Amino acid sequence: MTVRERIADSFGEDTILFDGCDDAIIGVTNCTNSTGQVVYSYAKLVDVFVGQGMTHEEACEWVDFNVAGAGIKNGPLVIADRDDEEDE
């Protein structure tokens, strides 16, 4: 079973998941008032888009406006930016 399938089974089909970004998932919230929100690593999201051919700067802009922006339009979204993750 894929991480995407496990999340859908546990939290329902309405959970926001980004296609091609499963490698950036670092967890899921488990709040009593929530259906479960996928927690993405900012650095890993950037890595996903760099791997698709974007420069680091382009990938950061893409994550900032298109991924994080999707949470504003579609409901709560959690993107973690840990201090111990290396900034490039």
N, CA, C and O atoms as CSV, one atom per row, in Angstrom:
chain,resi,resn,atom,element,x,y,z
A,1,MET,N,N,0.845,-1.174,0.000
A,1,MET,CA,C,0.000,0.000,0.000
A,1,MET,C,C,0.894,1.242,0.000
A,1,MET,O,O,1.852,1.328,0.769
A,2,THR,N,N,0.575,2.192,-0.861
A,2,THR,CA,C,1.367,3.418,-0.953
A,2,THR,C,C,1.017,4.372,0.180
A,2,THR,O,O,-0.009,4.207,0.840
A,3,VAL,N,N,1.855,5.358,0.403
A,3,VAL,CA,C,1.598,6.359,1.433
A,3,VAL,C,C,0.288,7.085,1.121
A,3,VAL,O,O,-0.477,7.405,2.031
A,4,ARG,N,N,0.038,7.336,-0.125
A,4,ARG,CA,C,-1.187,8.007,-0.565
A,4,ARG,C,C,-2.424,7.174,-0.206
A,4,ARG,O,O,-3.425,7.714,0.264
A,5,GLU,N,N,-2.349,5.877,-0.427
A,5,GLU,CA,C,-3.459,4.978,-0.103
A,5,GLU,C,C,-3.679,4.883,1.404
A,5,GLU,O,O,-4.820,4.861,1.867
A,6,ARG,N,N,-2.577,4.825,2.178
A,6,ARG,CA,C,-2.700,4.761,3.637
A,6,ARG,C,C,-3.358,6.024,4.186
A,6,ARG,O,O,-4.196,5.956,5.086
A,7,ILE,N,N,-2.975,7.168,3.641
A,7,ILE,CA,C,-3.560,8.430,4.099
A,7,ILE,C,C,-5.043,8.485,3.748
A,7,ILE,O,O,-5.863,8.875,4.579
A,8,ALA,N,N,-5.389,8.099,2.531
A,8,ALA,CA,C,-6.802,8.101,2.112
A,8,ALA,C,C,-7.623,7.144,2.971
A,8,ALA,O,O,-8.749,7.464,3.352
A,9,ASP,N,N,-7.066,5.968,3.280
A,9,ASP,CA,C,-7.767,5.003,4.132
A,9,ASP,C,C,-7.985,5.545,5.539
A,9,ASP,O,O,-9.047,5.344,6.128
A,10,SER,N,N,-6.991,6.227,6.074
A,10,SER,CA,C,-7.062,6.710,7.454
A,10,SER,C,C,-7.852,8.000,7.610
A,10,SER,O,O,-8.557,8.183,8.603
A,11,PHE,N,N,-7.738,8.898,6.631
A,11,PHE,CA,C,-8.286,10.239,6.810
A,11,PHE,C,C,-9.332,10.636,5.773
A,11,PHE,O,O,-9.923,11.710,5.883
A,12,GLY,N,N,-9.569,9.806,4.780
A,12,GLY,CA,C,-10.596,10.100,3.789
A,12,GLY,C,C,-10.042,10.685,2.508
A,12,GLY,O,O,-8.897,11.131,2.437
A,13,GLU,N,N,-10.881,10.666,1.515
A,13,GLU,CA,C,-10.510,11.107,0.176
A,13,GLU,C,C,-10.359,12.624,0.053
A,13,GLU,O,O,-9.783,13.108,-0.922
A,14,ASP,N,N,-10.866,13.375,1.025
A,14,ASP,CA,C,-10.820,14.840,0.942
A,14,ASP,C,C,-9.486,15.429,1.392
A,14,ASP,O,O,-9.273,16.636,1.277
A,15,THR,N,N,-8.605,14.606,1.890
A,15,THR,CA,C,-7.305,15.086,2.334
A,15,THR,C,C,-6.519,15.612,1.138
A,15,THR,O,O,-6.462,14.961,0.095
A,16,ILE,N,N,-5.909,16.797,1.289
A,16,ILE,CA,C,-5.156,17.405,0.189
A,16,ILE,C,C,-3.840,16.661,-0.010
A,16,ILE,O,O,-3.016,16.571,0.900
A,17,LEU,N,N,-3.660,16.132,-1.219
A,17,LEU,CA,C,-2.422,15.459,-1.615
A,17,LEU,C,C,-1.985,16.018,-2.960
A,17,LEU,O,O,-2.808,16.191,-3.859
A,18,PHE,N,N,-0.707,16.300,-3.101
A,18,PHE,CA,C,-0.178,16.835,-4.356
A,18,PHE,C,C,0.437,15.716,-5.178
A,18,PHE,O,O,1.268,14.956,-4.681
A,19,ASP,N,N,0.028,15.616,-6.433
A,19,ASP,CA,C,0.568,14.594,-7.328
A,19,ASP,C,C,2.074,14.765,-7.475
A,19,ASP,O,O,2.569,15.875,-7.670
A,20,GLY,N,N,2.793,13.654,-7.380
A,20,GLY,CA,C,4.230,13.657,-7.580
A,20,GLY,C,C,5.036,14.125,-6.384
A,20,GLY,O,O,6.261,14.210,-6.471
A,21,CYS,N,N,4.388,14.431,-5.276
A,21,CYS,CA,C,5.093,14.985,-4.116
A,21,CYS,C,C,5.104,14.044,-2.917
A,21,CYS,O,O,5.378,14.481,-1.799
A,22,ASP,N,N,4.816,12.775,-3.122
A,22,ASP,CA,C,4.758,11.830,-2.005
A,22,ASP,C,C,6.077,11.741,-1.250
A,22,ASP,O,O,6.078,11.490,-0.045
A,23,ASP,N,N,7.205,11.945,-1.939
A,23,ASP,CA,C,8.509,11.882,-1.264
A,23,ASP,C,C,8.710,13.031,-0.278
A,23,ASP,O,O,9.611,12.977,0.559
A,24,ALA,N,N,7.881,14.063,-0.369
A,24,ALA,CA,C,8.010,15.217,0.520
A,24,ALA,C,C,7.110,15.113,1.748
A,24,ALA,O,O,7.145,15.988,2.614
A,25,ILE,N,N,6.303,14.052,1.833
A,25,ILE,CA,C,5.414,13.882,2.985
A,25,ILE,C,C,6.234,13.431,4.196
A,25,ILE,O,O,6.988,12.460,4.127
A,26,ILE,N,N,6.069,14.163,5.314
A,26,ILE,CA,C,6.799,13.785,6.525
A,26,ILE,C,C,5.864,13.399,7.660
A,26,ILE,O,O,6.322,13.009,8.734
A,27,GLY,N,N,4.554,13.503,7.436
A,27,GLY,CA,C,3.613,13.109,8.471
A,27,GLY,C,C,2.210,13.555,8.143
A,27,GLY,O,O,1.940,14.089,7.067
A,28,VAL,N,N,1.319,13.325,9.096
A,28,VAL,CA,C,-0.079,13.728,8.987
A,28,VAL,C,C,-0.514,14.224,10.357
A,28,VAL,O,O,-0.182,13.621,11.377
A,29,THR,N,N,-1.262,15.329,10.377
A,29,THR,CA,C,-1.776,15.813,11.653
A,29,THR,C,C,-2.846,14.852,12.141
A,29,THR,O,O,-3.472,14.144,11.353
A,30,ASN,N,N,-3.042,14.840,13.425
A,30,ASN,CA,C,-4.035,13.940,14.012
A,30,ASN,C,C,-4.830,14.726,15.051
A,30,ASN,O,O,-4.730,14.477,16.252
A,31,CYS,N,N,-5.611,15.668,14.568
A,31,CYS,CA,C,-6.417,16.511,15.446
A,31,CYS,C,C,-7.846,15.993,15.482
A,31,CYS,O,O,-8.340,15.476,14.480
A,32,THR,N,N,-8.504,16.120,16.600
A,32,THR,CA,C,-9.874,15.618,16.716
A,32,THR,C,C,-10.843,16.391,15.836
A,32,THR,O,O,-11.867,15.842,15.429
A,33,ASN,N,N,-10.550,17.649,15.530
A,33,ASN,CA,C,-11.437,18.455,14.689
A,33,ASN,C,C,-11.043,18.416,13.218
A,33,ASN,O,O,-11.591,19.175,12.419
A,34,SER,N,N,-10.122,17.563,12.850
A,34,SER,CA,C,-9.581,17.562,11.502
A,34,SER,C,C,-9.742,16.203,10.848
A,34,SER,O,O,-9.778,15.170,11.517
A,35,THR,N,N,-9.837,16.225,9.540
A,35,THR,CA,C,-9.859,14.966,8.805
A,35,THR,C,C,-8.442,14.455,8.587
A,35,THR,O,O,-8.256,13.378,8.022
A,36,GLY,N,N,-7.470,15.190,9.014
A,36,GLY,CA,C,-6.069,14.830,8.813
A,36,GLY,C,C,-5.485,15.696,7.722
A,36,GLY,O,O,-6.001,15.745,6.606
A,37,GLN,N,N,-4.420,16.369,8.046
A,37,GLN,CA,C,-3.748,17.219,7.078
A,37,GLN,C,C,-2.365,16.655,6.838
A,37,GLN,O,O,-1.616,16.396,7.780
A,38,VAL,N,N,-2.032,16.469,5.587
A,38,VAL,CA,C,-0.719,15.960,5.250
A,38,VAL,C,C,0.309,17.043,5.562
A,38,VAL,O,O,0.103,18.217,5.253
A,39,VAL,N,N,1.413,16.637,6.177
A,39,VAL,CA,C,2.503,17.563,6.492
A,39,VAL,C,C,3.612,17.318,5.486
A,39,VAL,O,O,4.171,16.224,5.402
A,40,TYR,N,N,3.918,18.364,4.724
A,40,TYR,CA,C,4.984,18.289,3.727
A,40,TYR,C,C,6.216,19.017,4.239
A,40,TYR,O,O,6.098,20.007,4.961
A,41,SER,N,N,7.380,18.540,3.876
A,41,SER,CA,C,8.638,19.227,4.152
A,41,SER,C,C,8.884,20.233,3.029
A,41,SER,O,O,8.875,19.870,1.852
A,42,TYR,N,N,9.101,21.482,3.390
A,42,TYR,CA,C,9.381,22.519,2.393
A,42,TYR,C,C,10.616,22.139,1.572
A,42,TYR,O,O,10.588,22.196,0.343
A,43,ALA,N,N,11.693,21.753,2.252
A,43,ALA,CA,C,12.937,21.416,1.553
A,43,ALA,C,C,12.747,20.229,0.608
A,43,ALA,O,O,13.303,20.211,-0.490
A,44,LYS,N,N,11.969,19.250,1.033
A,44,LYS,CA,C,11.735,18.084,0.181
A,44,LYS,C,C,10.833,18.429,-0.997
A,44,LYS,O,O,11.003,17.877,-2.084
A,45,LEU,N,N,9.877,19.332,-0.799
A,45,LEU,CA,C,9.064,19.800,-1.924
A,45,LEU,C,C,9.948,20.486,-2.959
A,45,LEU,O,O,9.810,20.247,-4.158
A,46,VAL,N,N,10.846,21.333,-2.495
A,46,VAL,CA,C,11.770,22.008,-3.406
A,46,VAL,C,C,12.598,20.963,-4.160
A,46,VAL,O,O,12.790,21.077,-5.371
A,47,ASP,N,N,13.080,19.958,-3.454
A,47,ASP,CA,C,13.867,18.892,-4.096
A,47,ASP,C,C,13.077,18.179,-5.188
A,47,ASP,O,O,13.626,17.848,-6.238
A,48,VAL,N,N,11.789,17.943,-4.941
A,48,VAL,CA,C,10.940,17.279,-5.938
A,48,VAL,C,C,10.929,18.093,-7.229
A,48,VAL,O,O,11.094,17.535,-8.314
A,49,PHE,N,N,10.739,19.396,-7.120
A,49,PHE,CA,C,10.629,20.228,-8.315
A,49,PHE,C,C,11.981,20.484,-8.971
A,49,PHE,O,O,12.053,20.641,-10.190
A,50,VAL,N,N,13.053,20.529,-8.183
A,50,VAL,CA,C,14.394,20.598,-8.763
A,50,VAL,C,C,14.651,19.325,-9.573
A,50,VAL,O,O,15.238,19.380,-10.653
A,51,GLY,N,N,14.207,18.179,-9.045
A,51,GLY,CA,C,14.342,16.907,-9.750
A,51,GLY,C,C,13.561,16.854,-11.050
A,51,GLY,O,O,13.853,16.035,-11.922
A,52,GLN,N,N,12.564,17.731,-11.184
A,52,GLN,CA,C,11.768,17.811,-12.413
A,52,GLN,C,C,12.331,18.835,-13.395
A,52,GLN,O,O,11.737,19.098,-14.441
A,53,GLY,N,N,13.492,19.415,-13.044
A,53,GLY,CA,C,14.167,20.305,-13.978
A,53,GLY,C,C,14.159,21.785,-13.643
A,53,GLY,O,O,14.720,22.579,-14.399
A,54,MET,N,N,13.548,22.182,-12.547
A,54,MET,CA,C,13.555,23.587,-12.149
A,54,MET,C,C,14.871,23.918,-11.464
A,54,MET,O,O,15.532,23.040,-10.910
A,55,THR,N,N,15.244,25.192,-11.505
A,55,THR,CA,C,16.365,25.638,-10.679
A,55,THR,C,C,15.876,25.695,-9.240
A,55,THR,O,O,14.673,25.632,-8.986
A,56,HIS,N,N,16.805,25.815,-8.300
A,56,HIS,CA,C,16.421,25.909,-6.887
A,56,HIS,C,C,15.517,27.116,-6.662
A,56,HIS,O,O,14.513,27.015,-5.958
A,57,GLU,N,N,15.863,28.248,-7.252
A,57,GLU,CA,C,15.056,29.459,-7.086
A,57,GLU,C,C,13.658,29.282,-7.685
A,57,GLU,O,O,12.669,29.678,-7.068
A,58,GLU,N,N,13.568,28.695,-8.875
A,58,GLU,CA,C,12.265,28.451,-9.496
A,58,GLU,C,C,11.413,27.510,-8.640
A,58,GLU,O,O,10.211,27.718,-8.474
A,59,ALA,N,N,12.059,26.475,-8.103
A,59,ALA,CA,C,11.339,25.507,-7.273
A,59,ALA,C,C,10.809,26.166,-6.000
A,59,ALA,O,O,9.683,25.892,-5.585
A,60,CYS,N,N,11.606,27.025,-5.382
A,60,CYS,CA,C,11.148,27.748,-4.184
A,60,CYS,C,C,9.942,28.619,-4.510
A,60,CYS,O,O,8.963,28.639,-3.763
A,61,GLU,N,N,10.016,29.335,-5.622
A,61,GLU,CA,C,8.888,30.177,-6.025
A,61,GLU,C,C,7.650,29.330,-6.315
A,61,GLU,O,O,6.538,29.707,-5.945
A,62,TRP,N,N,7.842,28.187,-6.975
A,62,TRP,CA,C,6.728,27.290,-7.298
A,62,TRP,C,C,6.047,26.799,-6.014
A,62,TRP,O,O,4.821,26.813,-5.906
A,63,VAL,N,N,6.856,26.370,-5.054
A,63,VAL,CA,C,6.302,25.879,-3.787
A,63,VAL,C,C,5.580,27.014,-3.064
A,63,VAL,O,O,4.471,26.823,-2.564
A,64,ASP,N,N,6.197,28.186,-3.005
A,64,ASP,CA,C,5.603,29.326,-2.301
A,64,ASP,C,C,4.253,29.735,-2.879
A,64,ASP,O,O,3.316,30.008,-2.128
A,65,PHE,N,N,4.145,29.779,-4.204
A,65,PHE,CA,C,2.936,30.317,-4.818
A,65,PHE,C,C,1.931,29.258,-5.247
A,65,PHE,O,O,0.726,29.482,-5.134
A,66,ASN,N,N,2.389,28.118,-5.732
A,66,ASN,CA,C,1.468,27.120,-6.272
A,66,ASN,C,C,1.109,26.025,-5.281
A,66,ASN,O,O,-0.030,25.558,-5.264
A,67,VAL,N,N,2.052,25.614,-4.465
A,67,VAL,CA,C,1.748,24.573,-3.481
A,67,VAL,C,C,1.146,25.207,-2.235
A,67,VAL,O,O,0.033,24.857,-1.841
A,68,ALA,N,N,1.857,26.125,-1.616
A,68,ALA,CA,C,1.334,26.785,-0.419
A,68,ALA,C,C,0.059,27.559,-0.750
A,68,ALA,O,O,-0.857,27.615,0.070
A,69,GLY,N,N,-0.009,28.148,-1.927
A,69,GLY,CA,C,-1.195,28.877,-2.352
A,69,GLY,C,C,-2.413,27.988,-2.499
A,69,GLY,O,O,-3.542,28.446,-2.320
A,70,ALA,N,N,-2.199,26.725,-2.822
A,70,ALA,CA,C,-3.313,25.783,-2.948
A,70,ALA,C,C,-3.995,25.571,-1.606
A,70,ALA,O,O,-5.207,25.360,-1.547
A,71,GLY,N,N,-3.229,25.627,-0.542
A,71,GLY,CA,C,-3.807,25.479,0.787
A,71,GLY,C,C,-4.742,26.624,1.134
A,71,GLY,O,O,-5.733,26.431,1.838
A,72,ILE,N,N,-4.434,27.797,0.648
A,72,ILE,CA,C,-5.288,28.955,0.888
A,72,ILE,C,C,-6.632,28.763,0.183
A,72,ILE,O,O,-7.681,29.109,0.725
A,73,LYS,N,N,-6.587,28.211,-1.026
A,73,LYS,CA,C,-7.807,28.038,-1.828
A,73,LYS,C,C,-8.601,26.792,-1.435
A,73,LYS,O,O,-9.831,26.802,-1.482
A,74,ASN,N,N,-7.904,25.719,-1.048
A,74,ASN,CA,C,-8.554,24.422,-0.870
A,74,ASN,C,C,-8.687,23.949,0.561
A,74,ASN,O,O,-9.215,22.863,0.802
A,75,GLY,N,N,-8.230,24.724,1.501
A,75,GLY,CA,C,-8.321,24.312,2.888
A,75,GLY,C,C,-6.965,24.270,3.534
A,75,GLY,O,O,-5.953,24.525,2.881
A,76,PRO,N,N,-6.930,23.951,4.806
A,76,PRO,CA,C,-5.675,23.977,5.556
A,76,PRO,C,C,-4.609,23.061,4.953
A,76,PRO,O,O,-4.899,21.964,4.475
A,77,LEU,N,N,-3.394,23.537,4.992
A,77,LEU,CA,C,-2.252,22.806,4.463
A,77,LEU,C,C,-1.081,23.055,5.398
A,77,LEU,O,O,-0.888,24.177,5.866
A,78,VAL,N,N,-0.297,22.020,5.674
A,78,VAL,CA,C,0.843,22.162,6.572
A,78,VAL,C,C,2.121,21.887,5.786
A,78,VAL,O,O,2.314,20.806,5.231
A,79,ILE,N,N,2.992,22.905,5.757
A,79,ILE,CA,C,4.315,22.743,5.154
A,79,ILE,C,C,5.325,23.102,6.234
A,79,ILE,O,O,5.398,24.247,6.679
A,80,ALA,N,N,6.095,22.117,6.643
A,80,ALA,CA,C,7.070,22.317,7.717
A,80,ALA,C,C,8.391,22.792,7.127
A,80,ALA,O,O,8.845,22.292,6.098
A,81,ASP,N,N,8.990,23.752,7.786
A,81,ASP,CA,C,10.301,24.268,7.405
A,81,ASP,C,C,11.178,24.156,8.633
A,81,ASP,O,O,11.238,25.073,9.452
A,82,ARG,N,N,11.865,23.019,8.758
A,82,ARG,CA,C,12.657,22.749,9.959
A,82,ARG,C,C,13.981,23.481,9.914
A,82,ARG,O,O,14.593,23.636,8.858
A,83,ASP,N,N,14.410,23.928,11.083
A,83,ASP,CA,C,15.688,24.649,11.183
A,83,ASP,C,C,16.875,23.771,10.816
A,83,ASP,O,O,17.887,24.277,10.332
A,84,ASP,N,N,16.770,22.469,11.036
A,84,ASP,CA,C,17.916,21.599,10.767
A,84,ASP,C,C,17.946,21.099,9.322
A,84,ASP,O,O,18.840,20.335,8.957
A,85,GLU,N,N,16.981,21.518,8.493
A,85,GLU,CA,C,17.038,21.186,7.076
A,85,GLU,C,C,17.930,22.206,6.399
A,85,GLU,O,O,17.809,23.408,6.635
A,86,GLU,N,N,18.808,21.727,5.573
A,86,GLU,CA,C,19.795,22.577,4.943
A,86,GLU,C,C,19.175,23.418,3.839
A,86,GLU,O,O,18.524,22.887,2.939
A,87,ASP,N,N,19.376,24.734,3.906
A,87,ASP,CA,C,18.948,25.641,2.838
A,87,ASP,C,C,20.036,25.701,1.792
A,87,ASP,O,O,21.218,25.811,2.117
A,88,GLU,N,N,19.640,25.628,0.545
A,88,GLU,CA,C,20.633,25.719,-0.525
A,88,GLU,C,C,20.608,27.087,-1.152
A,88,GLU,O,O,21.376,27.357,-2.075
